[in-house]
Amino acid sequence: MTDADTGKMILFDSCAFWGHNEVNLGSWRAPRYNMGQPFFDEYHKMVEISEPKEDWDDRNALYAI
């Protein structure tokens, strides 16, 4: 669309998501991918576990749905 005041183009990404980092790993939890704990450990070296950290596994299971 265009800005009504300036006429400049505006791009809007309606697929934005605000949530825990664990959402990125939800689909990889499925047994068919066989990623295993080493994969998750390497991921967490680059992307910190969201707070509260003790709920990580539960959140990840929820995002796997």
N, CA, C and O atoms as a Tripos MOL2 file, in Angstrom:
@<TRIPOS>MOLECULE
protein
  260   259    65     0     0
PROTEIN
NO_CHARGES

@<TRIPOS>ATOM
      1 N           0.8420   -1.1750    0.0000 N.3       1 MET1
      2 CA          0.0000    0.0000    0.0000 C.3       1 MET1
      3 C           0.8830    1.2320    0.0000 C.2       1 MET1
      4 O           2.1030    1.1190    0.1230 O.2       1 MET1
      5 N           0.3040    2.3710   -0.1320 N.am      2 THR2
      6 CA          1.0740    3.6100   -0.1090 C.3       2 THR2
      7 C           0.6950    4.4450    1.1130 C.2       2 THR2
      8 O          -0.4420    4.4100    1.5830 O.2       2 THR2
      9 N           1.6700    5.1890    1.6080 N.am      3 ASP3
     10 CA          1.4500    6.0970    2.7280 C.3       3 ASP3
     11 C           0.5750    7.2550    2.2400 C.2       3 ASP3
     12 O           0.8770    7.8750    1.2200 O.2       3 ASP3
     13 N          -0.5050    7.5450    2.9630 N.am      4 ALA4
     14 CA         -1.4440    8.5890    2.5390 C.3       4 ALA4
     15 C          -0.7990    9.9710    2.5200 C.2       4 ALA4
     16 O          -1.1910   10.8210    1.7210 O.2       4 ALA4
     17 N           0.1880   10.2070    3.3890 N.am      5 ASP5
     18 CA          0.8100   11.5230    3.4680 C.3       5 ASP5
     19 C           1.9570   11.7150    2.4810 C.2       5 ASP5
     20 O           2.1180   12.7900    1.9040 O.2       5 ASP5
     21 N           2.7500   10.6670    2.2940 N.am      6 THR6
     22 CA          3.9610   10.8040    1.4720 C.3       6 THR6
     23 C           3.8630   10.1390    0.1110 C.2       6 THR6
     24 O           4.6250   10.4760   -0.7950 O.2       6 THR6
     25 N           2.9460    9.2090   -0.0490 N.am      7 GLY7
     26 CA          2.8380    8.4710   -1.2980 C.3       7 GLY7
     27 C           3.8760    7.3740   -1.4480 C.2       7 GLY7
     28 O           3.9100    6.6820   -2.4650 O.2       7 GLY7
     29 N           4.7330    7.2090   -0.4280 N.am      8 LYS8
     30 CA          5.7580    6.1580   -0.4720 C.3       8 LYS8
     31 C           5.1300    4.7990   -0.2100 C.2       8 LYS8
     32 O           4.1160    4.6780    0.4770 O.2       8 LYS8
     33 N           5.7630    3.7810   -0.7790 N.am      9 MET9
     34 CA          5.2920    2.4110   -0.5940 C.3       9 MET9
     35 C           5.5190    1.9440    0.8400 C.2       9 MET9
     36 O           6.5390    2.2720    1.4480 O.2       9 MET9
     37 N           4.5830    1.1880    1.3760 N.am     10 ILE10
     38 CA          4.6920    0.5840    2.7020 C.3      10 ILE10
     39 C           4.5440   -0.9250    2.5230 C.2      10 ILE10
     40 O           3.5850   -1.3980    1.9130 O.2      10 ILE10
     41 N           5.4980   -1.6680    3.0560 N.am     11 LEU11
     42 CA          5.4200   -3.1250    3.0360 C.3      11 LEU11
     43 C           5.0690   -3.6030    4.4360 C.2      11 LEU11
     44 O           5.6500   -3.1440    5.4200 O.2      11 LEU11
     45 N           4.1390   -4.5020    4.5220 N.am     12 PHE12
     46 CA          3.7010   -5.0340    5.8120 C.3      12 PHE12
     47 C           3.7930   -6.5420    5.7600 C.2      12 PHE12
     48 O           3.2250   -7.1710    4.8680 O.2      12 PHE12
     49 N           4.5060   -7.1300    6.7140 N.am     13 ASP13
     50 CA          4.6380   -8.5850    6.7920 C.3      13 ASP13
     51 C           3.6690   -9.0920    7.8410 C.2      13 ASP13
     52 O           3.9250   -8.9660    9.0380 O.2      13 ASP13
     53 N           2.5690   -9.6590    7.4070 N.am     14 SER14
     54 CA          1.5520  -10.1310    8.3430 C.3      14 SER14
     55 C           1.9300  -11.4610    8.9970 C.2      14 SER14
     56 O           1.1710  -11.9840    9.8130 O.2      14 SER14
     57 N           3.0810  -12.0070    8.6500 N.am     15 CYS15
     58 CA          3.5140  -13.2780    9.2320 C.3      15 CYS15
     59 C           4.4750  -13.0690   10.3980 C.2      15 CYS15
     60 O           5.1410  -14.0140   10.8210 O.2      15 CYS15
     61 N           4.5550  -11.8750   10.9110 N.am     16 ALA16
     62 CA          5.4370  -11.6130   12.0450 C.3      16 ALA16
     63 C           4.9340  -12.3790   13.2610 C.2      16 ALA16
     64 O           3.7350  -12.6090   13.4170 O.2      16 ALA16
     65 N           5.8730  -12.7700   14.1160 N.am     17 PHE17
     66 CA          5.5180  -13.5360   15.3110 C.3      17 PHE17
     67 C           6.3070  -13.0070   16.4930 C.2      17 PHE17
     68 O           7.5160  -12.7980   16.3980 O.2      17 PHE17
     69 N           5.6360  -12.7960   17.5840 N.am     18 TRP18
     70 CA          6.2860  -12.3820   18.8180 C.3      18 TRP18
     71 C           6.0950  -13.5190   19.8050 C.2      18 TRP18
     72 O           4.9780  -13.7740   20.2550 O.2      18 TRP18
     73 N           7.1710  -14.1950   20.1390 N.am     19 GLY19
     74 CA          7.0580  -15.3260   21.0470 C.3      19 GLY19
     75 C           8.4170  -15.7810   21.5260 C.2      19 GLY19
     76 O           9.4200  -15.0920   21.3410 O.2      19 GLY19
     77 N           8.4390  -16.9310   22.1340 N.am     20 HIS20
     78 CA          9.6730  -17.4990   22.6650 C.3      20 HIS20
     79 C          10.5790  -17.9960   21.5420 C.2      20 HIS20
     80 O          10.1150  -18.3130   20.4470 O.2      20 HIS20
     81 N          11.8620  -18.0590   21.8300 N.am     21 ASN21
     82 CA         12.8170  -18.6160   20.8640 C.3      21 ASN21
     83 C          12.4830  -20.0620   20.5200 C.2      21 ASN21
     84 O          12.8120  -20.5320   19.4300 O.2      21 ASN21
     85 N          11.8420  -20.7610   21.4260 N.am     22 GLU22
     86 CA         11.5490  -22.1810   21.2200 C.3      22 GLU22
     87 C          10.6460  -22.4560   20.0270 C.2      22 GLU22
     88 O          10.6120  -23.5800   19.5280 O.2      22 GLU22
     89 N           9.9250  -21.4640   19.5700 N.am     23 VAL23
     90 CA          9.0320  -21.6930   18.4390 C.3      23 VAL23
     91 C           9.8250  -22.1530   17.2140 C.2      23 VAL23
     92 O           9.3080  -22.9090   16.3910 O.2      23 VAL23
     93 N          11.0680  -21.7040   17.0890 N.am     24 ASN24
     94 CA         11.9110  -22.1190   15.9580 C.3      24 ASN24
     95 C          12.2050  -23.6100   15.9730 C.2      24 ASN24
     96 O          12.4530  -24.2050   14.9250 O.2      24 ASN24
     97 N          12.1800  -24.2150   17.1480 N.am     25 LEU25
     98 CA         12.5520  -25.6220   17.2830 C.3      25 LEU25
     99 C          11.3620  -26.5580   17.3820 C.2      25 LEU25
    100 O          11.5390  -27.7760   17.4020 O.2      25 LEU25
    101 N          10.1640  -26.0230   17.4430 N.am     26 GLY26
    102 CA          8.9800  -26.8590   17.6310 C.3      26 GLY26
    103 C           8.8440  -27.9620   16.5930 C.2      26 GLY26
    104 O           8.5820  -29.1130   16.9400 O.2      26 GLY26
    105 N           9.0190  -27.6180   15.3320 N.am     27 SER27
    106 CA          8.8420  -28.6190   14.2750 C.3      27 SER27
    107 C           9.9390  -29.6760   14.2810 C.2      27 SER27
    108 O           9.7380  -30.7800   13.7760 O.2      27 SER27
    109 N          11.0980  -29.3450   14.8490 N.am     28 TRP28
    110 CA         12.2130  -30.3030   14.8660 C.3      28 TRP28
    111 C          12.0840  -31.3220   15.9770 C.2      28 TRP28
    112 O          12.8840  -32.2550   16.0510 O.2      28 TRP28
    113 N          11.0970  -31.1670   16.8430 N.am     29 ARG29
    114 CA         10.8870  -32.0940   17.9510 C.3      29 ARG29
    115 C          10.3100  -33.4340   17.4790 C.2      29 ARG29
    116 O          10.4770  -34.4560   18.1450 O.2      29 ARG29
    117 N           9.6430  -33.4220   16.3460 N.am     30 ALA30
    118 CA          8.9950  -34.6430   15.8480 C.3      30 ALA30
    119 C          10.0150  -35.7720   15.6990 C.2      30 ALA30
    120 O          11.1130  -35.5560   15.1870 O.2      30 ALA30
    121 N           9.6520  -36.9770   16.1470 N.am     31 PRO31
    122 CA         10.5800  -38.1230   16.0790 C.3      31 PRO31
    123 C          11.0910  -38.4150   14.6730 C.2      31 PRO31
    124 O          12.1970  -38.9330   14.5190 O.2      31 PRO31
    125 N          10.3210  -38.0970   13.6600 N.am     32 ARG32
    126 CA         10.7400  -38.4050   12.2790 C.3      32 ARG32
    127 C          12.0000  -37.6520   11.8690 C.2      32 ARG32
    128 O          12.6880  -38.0660   10.9350 O.2      32 ARG32
    129 N          12.3160  -36.5420   12.5600 N.am     33 TYR33
    130 CA         13.5090  -35.7860   12.2090 C.3      33 TYR33
    131 C          14.7550  -36.2770   12.9300 C.2      33 TYR33
    132 O          15.8690  -36.0220   12.4720 O.2      33 TYR33
    133 N          14.5940  -36.9710   14.0380 N.am     34 ASN34
    134 CA         15.7110  -37.5800   14.7630 C.3      34 ASN34
    135 C          16.8580  -36.5880   15.0030 C.2      34 ASN34
    136 O          18.0250  -36.9210   14.7970 O.2      34 ASN34
    137 N          16.5170  -35.3680   15.4400 N.am     35 MET35
    138 CA         17.5400  -34.3490   15.6590 C.3      35 MET35
    139 C          18.3160  -34.5940   16.9530 C.2      35 MET35
    140 O          19.5350  -34.4210   16.9790 O.2      35 MET35
    141 N          17.6410  -34.9870   18.0100 N.am     36 GLY36
    142 CA         18.3250  -35.3350   19.2470 C.3      36 GLY36
    143 C          18.8320  -34.1310   20.0390 C.2      36 GLY36
    144 O          18.8660  -33.0040   19.5450 O.2      36 GLY36
    145 N          19.2220  -34.4040   21.2720 N.am     37 GLN37
    146 CA         19.6810  -33.3660   22.1890 C.3      37 GLN37
    147 C          20.9220  -32.6170   21.6890 C.2      37 GLN37
    148 O          21.0080  -31.4100   21.9140 O.2      37 GLN37
    149 N          21.8820  -33.2610   21.0280 N.am     38 PRO38
    150 CA         23.0400  -32.5120   20.5280 C.3      38 PRO38
    151 C          22.6490  -31.3500   19.6040 C.2      38 PRO38
    152 O          23.2680  -30.2860   19.6430 O.2      38 PRO38
    153 N          21.6340  -31.5570   18.7860 N.am     39 PHE39
    154 CA         21.1590  -30.4860   17.9050 C.3      39 PHE39
    155 C          20.6650  -29.3020   18.7290 C.2      39 PHE39
    156 O          21.0330  -28.1570   18.4670 O.2      39 PHE39
    157 N          19.8230  -29.5890   19.7340 N.am     40 PHE40
    158 CA         19.2740  -28.5260   20.5740 C.3      40 PHE40
    159 C          20.3840  -27.8300   21.3700 C.2      40 PHE40
    160 O          20.3440  -26.6130   21.5530 O.2      40 PHE40
    161 N          21.3610  -28.5860   21.8380 N.am     41 ASP41
    162 CA         22.4780  -27.9940   22.5840 C.3      41 ASP41
    163 C          23.2520  -26.9980   21.7140 C.2      41 ASP41
    164 O          23.6070  -25.9140   22.1760 O.2      41 ASP41
    165 N          23.5090  -27.3630   20.4710 N.am     42 GLU42
    166 CA         24.2240  -26.4600   19.5570 C.3      42 GLU42
    167 C          23.3920  -25.2180   19.2550 C.2      42 GLU42
    168 O          23.9220  -24.1090   19.1830 O.2      42 GLU42
    169 N          22.0920  -25.4100   19.0810 N.am     43 TYR43
    170 CA         21.2060  -24.2740   18.8260 C.3      43 TYR43
    171 C          21.2680  -23.2840   19.9940 C.2      43 TYR43
    172 O          21.3350  -22.0720   19.7900 O.2      43 TYR43
    173 N          21.2440  -23.8150   21.2160 N.am     44 HIS44
    174 CA         21.2400  -22.9550   22.3980 C.3      44 HIS44
    175 C          22.5820  -22.2810   22.6590 C.2      44 HIS44
    176 O          22.6610  -21.3670   23.4790 O.2      44 HIS44
    177 N          23.6140  -22.7090   21.9890 N.am     45 LYS45
    178 CA         24.8790  -21.9770   22.0770 C.3      45 LYS45
    179 C          24.7690  -20.6450   21.3360 C.2      45 LYS45
    180 O          25.4850  -19.6940   21.6490 O.2      45 LYS45
    181 N          23.8690  -20.5820   20.3540 N.am     46 MET46
    182 CA         23.6970  -19.3780   19.5550 C.3      46 MET46
    183 C          22.4490  -18.5800   19.9470 C.2      46 MET46
    184 O          22.4390  -17.3520   19.8510 O.2      46 MET46
    185 N          21.4010  -19.2790   20.3880 N.am     47 VAL47
    186 CA         20.1330  -18.6380   20.7320 C.3      47 VAL47
    187 C          19.7910  -19.0140   22.1720 C.2      47 VAL47
    188 O          19.5420  -20.1800   22.4770 O.2      47 VAL47
    189 N          19.7830  -18.0250   23.0400 N.am     48 GLU48
    190 CA         19.5480  -18.2730   24.4640 C.3      48 GLU48
    191 C          18.1290  -18.7950   24.7120 C.2      48 GLU48
    192 O          17.1860  -18.4130   24.0200 O.2      48 GLU48
    193 N          17.9970  -19.6600   25.6950 N.am     49 ILE49
    194 CA         16.6980  -20.1790   26.0960 C.3      49 ILE49
    195 C          15.8940  -19.0390   26.7180 C.2      49 ILE49
    196 O          16.4130  -18.2780   27.5350 O.2      49 ILE49
    197 N          14.6320  -18.9270   26.3300 N.am     50 SER50
    198 CA         13.7530  -17.8940   26.8680 C.3      50 SER50
    199 C          13.4460  -18.1620   28.3410 C.2      50 SER50
    200 O          13.4560  -19.3060   28.7970 O.2      50 SER50
    201 N          13.1770  -17.1000   29.0580 N.am     51 GLU51
    202 CA         12.7760  -17.2180   30.4660 C.3      51 GLU51
    203 C          11.2910  -17.5490   30.5510 C.2      51 GLU51
    204 O          10.5310  -17.1100   29.6890 O.2      51 GLU51
    205 N          10.8590  -18.2810   31.5220 N.am     52 PRO52
    206 CA         11.6660  -19.0140   32.4880 C.3      52 PRO52
    207 C          12.2610  -20.2650   31.8580 C.2      52 PRO52
    208 O          11.5690  -21.0590   31.2210 O.2      52 PRO52
    209 N          13.5490  -20.4110   32.0530 N.am     53 LYS53
    210 CA         14.3000  -21.4920   31.4090 C.3      53 LYS53
    211 C          13.8080  -22.8840   31.7810 C.2      53 LYS53
    212 O          13.8810  -23.8090   30.9720 O.2      53 LYS53
    213 N          13.3070  -23.0340   33.0020 N.am     54 GLU54
    214 CA         12.8580  -24.3700   33.4360 C.3      54 GLU54
    215 C          11.6010  -24.8280   32.6830 C.2      54 GLU54
    216 O          11.2420  -26.0040   32.7500 O.2      54 GLU54
    217 N          10.9410  -23.9320   31.9800 N.am     55 ASP55
    218 CA          9.7470  -24.2920   31.2170 C.3      55 ASP55
    219 C          10.0450  -24.5620   29.7400 C.2      55 ASP55
    220 O           9.1260  -24.7540   28.9440 O.2      55 ASP55
    221 N          11.3250  -24.5770   29.3790 N.am     56 TRP56
    222 CA         11.6880  -24.7250   27.9690 C.3      56 TRP56
    223 C          11.0660  -25.9550   27.3180 C.2      56 TRP56
    224 O          10.4690  -25.8520   26.2460 O.2      56 TRP56
    225 N          11.1980  -27.0960   27.9450 N.am     57 ASP57
    226 CA         10.7080  -28.3310   27.3260 C.3      57 ASP57
    227 C           9.1980  -28.2890   27.1330 C.2      57 ASP57
    228 O           8.6940  -28.7430   26.1060 O.2      57 ASP57
    229 N           8.4750  -27.7550   28.1020 N.am     58 ASP58
    230 CA          7.0220  -27.6540   27.9740 C.3      58 ASP58
    231 C           6.6260  -26.7140   26.8370 C.2      58 ASP58
    232 O           5.7150  -27.0150   26.0660 O.2      58 ASP58
    233 N           7.3140  -25.5720   26.7370 N.am     59 ARG59
    234 CA          7.0080  -24.6320   25.6530 C.3      59 ARG59
    235 C           7.3390  -25.2500   24.2970 C.2      59 ARG59
    236 O           6.5830  -25.0960   23.3380 O.2      59 ARG59
    237 N           8.4540  -25.9370   24.2240 N.am     60 ASN60
    238 CA          8.8550  -26.5550   22.9730 C.3      60 ASN60
    239 C           7.8350  -27.6060   22.5510 C.2      60 ASN60
    240 O           7.5050  -27.7100   21.3690 O.2      60 ASN60
    241 N           7.3350  -28.3830   23.5050 N.am     61 ALA61
    242 CA          6.3010  -29.3890   23.1940 C.3      61 ALA61
    243 C           5.0420  -28.7100   22.6880 C.2      61 ALA61
    244 O           4.4080  -29.1970   21.7520 O.2      61 ALA61
    245 N           4.6720  -27.5940   23.2940 N.am     62 LEU62
    246 CA          3.4870  -26.8570   22.8480 C.3      62 LEU62
    247 C           3.6790  -26.3610   21.4150 C.2      62 LEU62
    248 O           2.7750  -26.4940   20.5900 O.2      62 LEU62
    249 N           4.8410  -25.7920   21.1140 N.am     63 TYR63
    250 CA          5.0780  -25.2900   19.7710 C.3      63 TYR63
    251 C           5.2040  -26.4260   18.7480 C.2      63 TYR63
    252 O           5.0760  -26.1910   17.5470 O.2      63 TYR63
    253 N           5.4460  -27.6220   19.2030 N.am     64 ALA64
    254 CA          5.5420  -28.7670   18.2850 C.3      64 ALA64
    255 C           4.1670  -29.1890   17.7800 C.2      64 ALA64
    256 O           4.0510  -29.8820   16.7700 O.2      64 ALA64
    257 N           3.1360  -28.7660   18.4910 N.am     65 ILE65
    258 CA          1.7570  -29.1160   18.0610 C.3      65 ILE65
    259 C           1.4910  -28.4140   16.7840 C.2      65 ILE65
    260 O           0.4040  -28.5460   16.2220 O.2      65 ILE65
@<TRIPOS>BOND
     1     1     2 1
     2     2     3 1
     3     3     4 2
     4     3     5 am
     5     5     6 1
     6     6     7 1
     7     7     8 2
     8     7     9 am
     9     9    10 1
    10    10    11 1
    11    11    12 2
    12    11    13 am
    13    13    14 1
    14    14    15 1
    15    15    16 2
    16    15    17 am
    17    17    18 1
    18    18    19 1
    19    19    20 2
    20    19    21 am
    21    21    22 1
    22    22    23 1
    23    23    24 2
    24    23    25 am
    25    25    26 1
    26    26    27 1
    27    27    28 2
    28    27    29 am
    29    29    30 1
    30    30    31 1
    31    31    32 2
    32    31    33 am
    33    33    34 1
    34    34    35 1
    35    35    36 2
    36    35    37 am
    37    37    38 1
    38    38    39 1
    39    39    40 2
    40    39    41 am
    41    41    42 1
    42    42    43 1
    43    43    44 2
    44    43    45 am
    45    45    46 1
    46    46    47 1
    47    47    48 2
    48    47    49 am
    49    49    50 1
    50    50    51 1
    51    51    52 2
    52    51    53 am
    53    53    54 1
    54    54    55 1
    55    55    56 2
    56    55    57 am
    57    57    58 1
    58    58    59 1
    59    59    60 2
    60    59    61 am
    61    61    62 1
    62    62    63 1
    63    63    64 2
    64    63    65 am
    65    65    66 1
    66    66    67 1
    67    67    68 2
    68    67    69 am
    69    69    70 1
    70    70    71 1
    71    71    72 2
    72    71    73 am
    73    73    74 1
    74    74    75 1
    75    75    76 2
    76    75    77 am
    77    77    78 1
    78    78    79 1
    79    79    80 2
    80    79    81 am
    81    81    82 1
    82    82    83 1
    83    83    84 2
    84    83    85 am
    85    85    86 1
    86    86    87 1
    87    87    88 2
    88    87    89 am
    89    89    90 1
    90    90    91 1
    91    91    92 2
    92    91    93 am
    93    93    94 1
    94    94    95 1
    95    95    96 2
    96    95    97 am
    97    97    98 1
    98    98    99 1
    99    99   100 2
   100    99   101 am
   101   101   102 1
   102   102   103 1
   103   103   104 2
   104   103   105 am
   105   105   106 1
   106   106   107 1
   107   107   108 2
   108   107   109 am
   109   109   110 1
   110   110   111 1
   111   111   112 2
   112   111   113 am
   113   113   114 1
   114   114   115 1
   115   115   116 2
   116   115   117 am
   117   117   118 1
   118   118   119 1
   119   119   120 2
   120   119   121 am
   121   121   122 1
   122   122   123 1
   123   123   124 2
   124   123   125 am
   125   125   126 1
   126   126   127 1
   127   127   128 2
   128   127   129 am
   129   129   130 1
   130   130   131 1
   131   131   132 2
   132   131   133 am
   133   133   134 1
   134   134   135 1
   135   135   136 2
   136   135   137 am
   137   137   138 1
   138   138   139 1
   139   139   140 2
   140   139   141 am
   141   141   142 1
   142   142   143 1
   143   143   144 2
   144   143   145 am
   145   145   146 1
   146   146   147 1
   147   147   148 2
   148   147   149 am
   149   149   150 1
   150   150   151 1
   151   151   152 2
   152   151   153 am
   153   153   154 1
   154   154   155 1
   155   155   156 2
   156   155   157 am
   157   157   158 1
   158   158   159 1
   159   159   160 2
   160   159   161 am
   161   161   162 1
   162   162   163 1
   163   163   164 2
   164   163   165 am
   165   165   166 1
   166   166   167 1
   167   167   168 2
   168   167   169 am
   169   169   170 1
   170   170   171 1
   171   171   172 2
   172   171   173 am
   173   173   174 1
   174   174   175 1
   175   175   176 2
   176   175   177 am
   177   177   178 1
   178   178   179 1
   179   179   180 2
   180   179   181 am
   181   181   182 1
   182   182   183 1
   183   183   184 2
   184   183   185 am
   185   185   186 1
   186   186   187 1
   187   187   188 2
   188   187   189 am
   189   189   190 1
   190   190   191 1
   191   191   192 2
   192   191   193 am
   193   193   194 1
   194   194   195 1
   195   195   196 2
   196   195   197 am
   197   197   198 1
   198   198   199 1
   199   199   200 2
   200   199   201 am
   201   201   202 1
   202   202   203 1
   203   203   204 2
   204   203   205 am
   205   205   206 1
   206   206   207 1
   207   207   208 2
   208   207   209 am
   209   209   210 1
   210   210   211 1
   211   211   212 2
   212   211   213 am
   213   213   214 1
   214   214   215 1
   215   215   216 2
   216   215   217 am
   217   217   218 1
   218   218   219 1
   219   219   220 2
   220   219   221 am
   221   221   222 1
   222   222   223 1
   223   223   224 2
   224   223   225 am
   225   225   226 1
   226   226   227 1
   227   227   228 2
   228   227   229 am
   229   229   230 1
   230   230   231 1
   231   231   232 2
   232   231   233 am
   233   233   234 1
   234   234   235 1
   235   235   236 2
   236   235   237 am
   237   237   238 1
   238   238   239 1
   239   239   240 2
   240   239   241 am
   241   241   242 1
   242   242   243 1
   243   243   244 2
   244   243   245 am
   245   245   246 1
   246   246   247 1
   247   247   248 2
   248   247   249 am
   249   249   250 1
   250   250   251 1
   251   251   252 2
   252   251   253 am
   253   253   254 1
   254   254   255 1
   255   255   256 2
   256   255   257 am
   257   257   258 1
   258   258   259 1
   259   259   260 2
@<TRIPOS>SUBSTRUCTURE
     1 MET1         2 RESIDUE 1 A MET
     2 THR2         6 RESIDUE 1 A THR
     3 ASP3        10 RESIDUE 1 A ASP
     4 ALA4        14 RESIDUE 1 A ALA
     5 ASP5        18 RESIDUE 1 A ASP
     6 THR6        22 RESIDUE 1 A THR
     7 GLY7        26 RESIDUE 1 A GLY
     8 LYS8        30 RESIDUE 1 A LYS
     9 MET9        34 RESIDUE 1 A MET
    10 ILE10       38 RESIDUE 1 A ILE
    11 LEU11       42 RESIDUE 1 A LEU
    12 PHE12       46 RESIDUE 1 A PHE
    13 ASP13       50 RESIDUE 1 A ASP
    14 SER14       54 RESIDUE 1 A SER
    15 CYS15       58 RESIDUE 1 A CYS
    16 ALA16       62 RESIDUE 1 A ALA
    17 PHE17       66 RESIDUE 1 A PHE
    18 TRP18       70 RESIDUE 1 A TRP
    19 GLY19       74 RESIDUE 1 A GLY
    20 HIS20       78 RESIDUE 1 A HIS
    21 ASN21       82 RESIDUE 1 A ASN
    22 GLU22       86 RESIDUE 1 A GLU
    23 VAL23       90 RESIDUE 1 A VAL
    24 ASN24       94 RESIDUE 1 A ASN
    25 LEU25       98 RESIDUE 1 A LEU
    26 GLY26      102 RESIDUE 1 A GLY
    27 SER27      106 RESIDUE 1 A SER
    28 TRP28      110 RESIDUE 1 A TRP
    29 ARG29      114 RESIDUE 1 A ARG
    30 ALA30      118 RESIDUE 1 A ALA
    31 PRO31      122 RESIDUE 1 A PRO
    32 ARG32      126 RESIDUE 1 A ARG
    33 TYR33      130 RESIDUE 1 A TYR
    34 ASN34      134 RESIDUE 1 A ASN
    35 MET35      138 RESIDUE 1 A MET
    36 GLY36      142 RESIDUE 1 A GLY
    37 GLN37      146 RESIDUE 1 A GLN
    38 PRO38      150 RESIDUE 1 A PRO
    39 PHE39      154 RESIDUE 1 A PHE
    40 PHE40      158 RESIDUE 1 A PHE
    41 ASP41      162 RESIDUE 1 A ASP
    42 GLU42      166 RESIDUE 1 A GLU
    43 TYR43      170 RESIDUE 1 A TYR
    44 HIS44      174 RESIDUE 1 A HIS
    45 LYS45      178 RESIDUE 1 A LYS
    46 MET46      182 RESIDUE 1 A MET
    47 VAL47      186 RESIDUE 1 A VAL
    48 GLU48      190 RESIDUE 1 A GLU
    49 ILE49      194 RESIDUE 1 A ILE
    50 SER50      198 RESIDUE 1 A SER
    51 GLU51      202 RESIDUE 1 A GLU
    52 PRO52      206 RESIDUE 1 A PRO
    53 LYS53      210 RESIDUE 1 A LYS
    54 GLU54      214 RESIDUE 1 A GLU
    55 ASP55      218 RESIDUE 1 A ASP
    56 TRP56      222 RESIDUE 1 A TRP
    57 ASP57      226 RESIDUE 1 A ASP
    58 ASP58      230 RESIDUE 1 A ASP
    59 ARG59      234 RESIDUE 1 A ARG
    60 ASN60      238 RESIDUE 1 A ASN
    61 ALA61      242 RESIDUE 1 A ALA
    62 LEU62      246 RESIDUE 1 A LEU
    63 TYR63      250 RESIDUE 1 A TYR
    64 ALA64      254 RESIDUE 1 A ALA
    65 ILE65      258 RESIDUE 1 A ILE
